[in-house]
Amino acid sequence: MSVVADSRRLVLERIRAATGKSAPERGANADAGLAQGYIRRGELTVRARHERFIERLREYDAEVVECSPEGLPSTIAAVLAASGRRRFVAPPGIPAAWYVEAAWKIEGFECVLDHGLETSEIEQAEGVITGCFCGIAGSGTIVLHHSACEGRRVITLLPDWHLCVVRASQVVETLPEYFEKSREQAAGKEQKVELPRLVTWISGPSATADIEMTRIKGVHGPRFLNVILVRDREQAAGNREQKAGTEGLEDRAQGQ
């Protein structure tokens, strides 16, 4: 037995002697009866969930704008123009509308679709445009499952700037809700439920700090993250929810 393991055993024996408790018996199902009290489902309203998501993203130095589904192409074009960048790469599955308007409005604009691009070609891109699978409001995390609209992992790591389109209906509040959403998607495609083998988690622009707490950006991915939150059907439901609450307060005030 190693010195560390022996020391640990000695400490635990002294604790048991002091408390009068014996060592627990462990078997194959020793943890089966343990309470699992972690939060599985959030309690925020739809609107509050989206506000939390935006708040967390901005805390990580990501830039966030909101738009309607109809205004998405023009919003993308505006964000791309404001970035000052002209050469972009994108997954082959993104809608053409996401970049056609930008091509009309931005001089020198170029969007190359990733049909098996070489690494050297991807490195020439100044930015990448993708969709996502999910957003987690509690941690401000964007999750990529690398579908045709999200692209290969390499195109989201090499360019210095990432524009990600997130639909409001894709945003959940907690991590367990993300796993539930993943299982629902997998069950809809196959007979057996199988989570994706490759997942990328994005919590703000890439940044790290050394032992002296010197912050360095861009070590593991893009230094800049821009997010467009599209107010689709779930966002609309949240707006109706807030409106109903406001009207209820006004009715009560008039009744008094």
TAKAZI-V714164 format. One record per helix or strand of 3 or more residues. SS is the DSSP state (H for helix, E for strand). FROM is the first residue (numbers start at 1). TO is the last residue. If there is no record, write none. Layout:
BEGIN
SS_FROM_TO + SS_FROM_TO
END
This chain:
BEGIN
H_3_19 + H_46_59 + E_63_68 + H_72_83 + E_87_91 + H_97_105 + E_110_114 + H_119_123 + E_127_130 + E_134_136 + E_141_144 + H_153_157 + E_161_167 + H_168_170 + H_175_189 + E_200_202 + E_207_209 + E_215_217 + E_224_231 + H_233_255
END
